[in-house]
Amino acid sequence: MQRCLDNGIGRLFLPNVDSSSIELVFSQVAAFPEYCFPMLGLHPCDVKENWRDELDLIHATIPHHKIYAIGEIGIDLYWDKSTLDIQIEAFKIQIAWAKELKLPIVIHCRNSFDEVYEVLLQEQDENLRGILHCFTGTMEQAHQLIDIGFYLGIGGVVTYKNSGLDKVVEQVDLSHIVLETDSPYLTPVPFRGKPNESSYLIHIAQKVADLHQTDLETVANITTGNSKLIFGI
């Protein structure tokens, strides 16, 4: 946290992944209430046999805390394609929570863009909004998300030499982007291969600034402003 603050990073939105990690999120929020903002959701990799019980536990927590998004939720077909049907069902249930609470969603999407996008089209209305976390898609996919009002979460992958994400990000207006990490994963260059942390966001911001041929302050101001619009704080 001190390294974050030293690098000018003072807005951390924290997801749990299942019911057992809720306490970790809120303990961090309690320790740093000015800087940490909680989200709640059931991560698609944790949609397993007991997923309904997990959703019930997470949902029961919501009335007792101020939260700023439902997330990470979505579909992950990298590890296990056999759970697609229940992942979709859990995704839709949690989208309904977000709409009811007038909150954004933060979407985890891995090897599943078409499936996620189909759900978003089915659920689209004036209350559906949010971020596609860790966006690594094509220009066409970027436009599809932007056209339905979603923001692209850009993280460490944009700094990777052969990812191709840099070619997409340089064409996307900064008004559609937020910056993020995926700690402890997807660490940006020059720390790739080491555990990620939120203080490294400055390297992502600098890469985006270079791609847009602008300065770090401009990127920081615009993307932070976008996050304020999304999360309402």
Secondary structure, DSSP 8 states (H G I E B T S, - for coil): -HHHHHTT---EEE---SGGGHHHHHHHHHHSTTTEEE-B---GGG-STTHHHHHHHHHHHGGGS--S-EEEEEEE-SS-GGGHHHHHHHHHHHHHHHHHHT--EEEEEES-HHHHHHHHHHH-STT--EEETT----HHHHHHHHHTTEEEEE-GGGGSTTSSHHHHHTTS-GGGEEE--BTTBS--TTSTTS---GGGHHHHHHHHHHHTTS-HHHHHHHHHHHHHHHH--
